Amino acid sequence: MPGEFDIEGKKQKLDIAAILAAMAELEQKLEALVVFRGQATDDGAPDGSSIICSDLPTKADFNGNEVVITSGPCAGEARDIAAPTISGVIVPGTPFGNMVGQQVTTGTGFAILAIRTTPAEVAAIEAKLDDAGHGLAAIVNEINANEAKIDDLETKGDAIKSQSDKLAGKAPVSGSTIANWNVAESDVVSIGAGGTRHKLHSLLLSIYNLVGTTITVRLYMKVNGTERKVYEQAFNATSDPPGLWIVNGTVGIHEALRVTLVSNNAADDGAAVEYDYMLEEM
């Protein structure tokens, strides 16, 4: 058939029309990709930082497009165009010559592509990002300042939590002491510690195991550095309740509170006196 050729030794035919159509389509695609082809009309800068072409002033401004060298020592190298081209000079983003510098001389071919790897919009965004007042550095500084404020708030929050946790009070303390209560006034228990602030909410003593008719309870605490008696009361183990509210209400203490007891009956020697108290840290 017309327009077909047999390929010797092969069972197939070439369709010339189809080949020409494919070539035309390929040419259209190349034309769409390449927006300008030209040659250097004069020697560029010795370090490869420019291409000079006197045809460019009559063309569109290709600033931001990509330029590819098509002949000469730098053939195949591509660079972003970093400045307006209407003056007849192409300024690449980085010099030609693979970073060692290679002059683009008269007659060197080049092509400008319809590819914009650094459009004006990107440049504008970069300028905003570099802005000292509103750029990335300013944002980072603001974040760091806010982090410092957050850390300060966390520290204050921890302090508030520590204080609020104290409101729950310490676990109640219970126990007993065995002593010769008739021989001499003896310590029942010591509550708190020097230089530490507490709220004493309650103190109970049990004289259930005692038989004396005069059971004297005394409290001692330092006043201006010297221990003083701050409380004294006598009870009758045979007629008063076996459990005594010695402290029934909150009182603040910042020194050790020493609790003592003495009995008028020798039968109370060796007996156990029980106690129970509750503290809250301040």
C-alpha positions in Angstrom: 0.0 0.0 0.0 1.1 3.6 -0.5 3.1 5.1 2.4 4.2 1.6 3.7 7.6 -0.1 3.4 8.5 -3.7 4.0 11.4 -4.2 6.4 13.7 -6.8 4.9 13.8 -10.0 7.1 10.9 -8.9 9.3 7.2 -9.5 9.1 6.1 -5.9 9.8 5.6 -2.6 7.9 6.4 1.0 8.8 3.6 3.5 8.6 5.3 6.7 7.5 2.2 8.9 8.2 2.1 7.6 11.8 5.8 8.4 12.3 5.4 11.9 10.9 2.5 12.5 13.2 4.4 11.3 16.2 7.3 13.5 15.3 5.0 16.5 14.9 3.5 15.9 18.3 7.0 15.6 19.8 8.0 18.9 18.2 4.9 20.6 19.6 5.8 19.3 23.1 9.4 20.6 22.7 8.2 23.9 21.5 5.9 24.2 24.6 8.9 23.3 26.8 11.4 25.6 25.2 10.3 29.3 25.2 13.5 30.7 23.6 16.6 29.4 21.8 19.6 31.6 21.3 23.3 32.0 21.2 25.6 34.2 23.2 26.4 37.3 21.1 29.3 38.3 23.3 31.6 36.8 26.0 30.0 36.6 29.4 31.7 37.1 32.8 34.9 35.1 33.2 33.5 33.3 36.2 30.5 32.0 34.4 28.0 34.3 36.1 26.4 35.7 32.9 25.3 35.0 29.4 25.1 37.9 26.9 22.6 37.8 24.1 21.5 40.9 22.2 18.3 39.2 21.1 16.8 39.2 24.6 15.7 42.9 24.9 13.0 42.2 22.3 11.7 39.1 24.2 9.7 38.6 27.4 11.4 38.8 30.7 12.5 35.3 31.6 13.5 36.1 35.2 12.7 32.9 37.2 12.8 30.5 34.3 15.5 27.9 33.8 18.3 28.3 31.2 20.2 25.3 29.8 23.5 25.5 27.9 23.3 23.4 24.7 26.9 23.7 23.4 30.4 24.3 24.5 32.2 23.3 27.7 29.1 23.8 29.9 26.7 21.9 27.6 23.9 20.3 29.7 24.3 22.6 32.7 21.0 24.1 33.9 20.5 27.1 36.2 17.7 29.2 37.5 17.6 32.7 36.0 18.0 35.1 39.0 17.5 38.5 37.4 15.5 40.3 34.7 16.7 39.4 31.2 15.3 42.4 29.2 18.8 44.1 29.3 20.3 41.3 27.2 22.1 39.6 30.1 21.1 36.3 31.8 22.3 36.0 35.4 22.2 32.4 36.6 21.4 31.6 40.3 24.9 30.0 40.5 27.7 30.4 37.9 28.2 27.9 35.1 31.2 25.6 35.2 30.1 23.2 38.0 31.0 25.7 40.8 34.6 26.3 39.4 33.6 29.0 37.0 33.5 28.6 33.2 33.0 31.6 30.9 30.1 31.4 28.5 31.7 32.7 25.3 30.3 34.1 22.0 28.4 31.5 19.9 27.5 29.3 22.9 24.0 27.9 22.4 21.4 28.0 25.1 17.7 27.4 25.6 15.3 29.0 28.1 12.7 26.6 29.4 9.1 27.1 30.5 10.1 25.9 33.9 10.0 28.3 36.8 11.7 26.7 39.8 11.9 30.0 41.8 8.8 32.0 40.8 8.3 35.5 42.2 5.7 34.2 44.6 8.4 31.9 46.2 10.8 34.8 46.4 8.2 36.9 48.1 7.5 34.1 50.6 11.2 33.8 51.3 11.4 37.5 51.9 8.6 37.3 54.4 10.2 34.3 56.1 13.5 36.3 56.4 11.7 39.4 57.8 13.3 40.3 61.1 10.0 41.3 62.6 7.7 38.6 61.3 9.9 35.9 59.8 10.9 32.5 61.0 13.5 33.9 63.5 10.9 36.2 65.0 8.4 33.3 65.2 11.0 31.1 66.9 11.8 33.9 69.4 8.1 34.3 70.1 7.8 30.5 70.6 10.8 30.5 73.0 9.4 33.4 74.9 6.0 31.6 75.2 7.8 28.5 76.3 9.5 30.4 79.1 6.1 31.8 80.2 4.6 28.3 80.0 7.5 27.0 82.1 6.9 29.8 84.6 3.2 28.9 84.7 4.1 25.2 85.2 6.4 26.1 88.1 3.7 28.2 89.7 1.1 25.5 89.0 3.4 22.9 90.7 3.7 25.3 93.7 -0.1 25.7 93.9 -0.6 21.9 93.7 2.0 21.4 96.4 0.1 23.7 98.7 -3.3 22.3 97.8 -2.0 18.8 98.4 -1.0 19.8 101.9 -4.7 20.7 102.6 -5.4 17.0 102.7 -3.2 16.8 105.8 -0.8 14.1 106.8 -1.9 10.7 107.7 -3.1 10.5 111.4 -0.5 9.3 113.8 -1.4 6.8 116.6 0.7 5.1 119.1 1.4 4.4 122.8 4.1 5.1 125.4 5.0 3.0 128.4 6.7 4.9 131.3 6.8 5.1 135.1 4.3 7.9 135.2 4.3 8.2 139.1 8.0 8.3 139.6 8.5 11.4 137.4 6.8 13.4 134.7 7.5 11.6 131.4 7.2 12.3 127.7 4.2 10.8 126.0 5.0 12.0 122.4 6.7 14.9 120.6 4.8 16.5 117.7 6.3 18.5 114.8 9.9 19.7 114.4 11.9 22.9 115.0 11.7 25.4 112.2 8.9 23.5 110.4 5.4 25.0 110.2 2.4 22.8 110.9 -1.2 23.0 111.7 -2.1 20.7 114.6 -5.8 19.8 114.2 -6.3 17.4 117.0 -4.5 15.6 119.9 -6.1 12.9 122.0 -4.7 11.0 124.9 -6.1 7.8 126.5 -5.9 7.3 130.2 -7.9 4.1 130.0 -5.0 2.1 131.5 -4.4 4.5 134.4 -6.0 4.6 137.9 -4.6 7.8 139.4 -7.0 10.5 140.7 -4.7 13.3 139.5 -3.4 12.7 136.0 -1.6 15.9 134.9 -1.0 16.6 131.2 1.4 19.3 130.2 2.5 20.7 126.8 5.9 22.3 126.2 7.2 24.3 123.2 10.0 26.8 122.6 9.2 30.4 123.0 11.9 32.7 121.6 14.3 29.8 121.7 13.6 28.6 125.2 11.2 25.7 126.0 8.3 26.8 128.1 5.2 25.1 129.5 2.3 26.3 127.4 -0.5 24.1 128.7 -1.4 22.1 131.9 -4.5 20.3 133.0 -5.3 17.7 135.6 -7.7 14.8 135.1 -9.1 12.0 137.3 -8.7 8.6 135.7 -11.5 7.2 137.8 -14.2 9.7 136.9 -13.2 11.6 133.7 -13.6 10.0 130.2 -10.9 7.6 129.3 -10.2 9.5 126.1 -9.2 13.2 126.5 -9.3 15.9 123.8 -6.2 17.8 124.7 -6.3 19.8 121.4 -9.7 20.1 119.8 -9.3 22.7 117.0 -6.5 24.0 114.8 -3.4 25.6 116.2 -0.3 26.6 114.3 3.1 25.3 115.6 6.6 25.9 114.2 8.6 24.1 116.9 8.3 20.6 118.4 5.4 20.3 120.8 6.3 18.0 123.7 3.5 16.2 125.5 4.1 14.9 129.1 2.1 13.1 131.8 2.5 12.5 135.5 0.2 10.4 137.8 -0.3 10.5 141.6 -0.7 6.7 141.8 2.3 4.3 141.8 0.1 1.7 140.2 0.3 3.7 136.9 4.0 3.0 136.6 4.6 0.7 133.6 1.1 1.4 132.1 0.6 2.4 128.4 -0.7 5.8 127.6 -2.1 6.0 124.1 -2.2 9.0 121.8 -3.6 10.1 118.4 -2.9 13.3 116.6 -3.3 14.8 113.1 -1.0 17.4 111.4 -1.2 19.4 108.2 1.9 20.9 106.6 1.9 24.7 105.9 
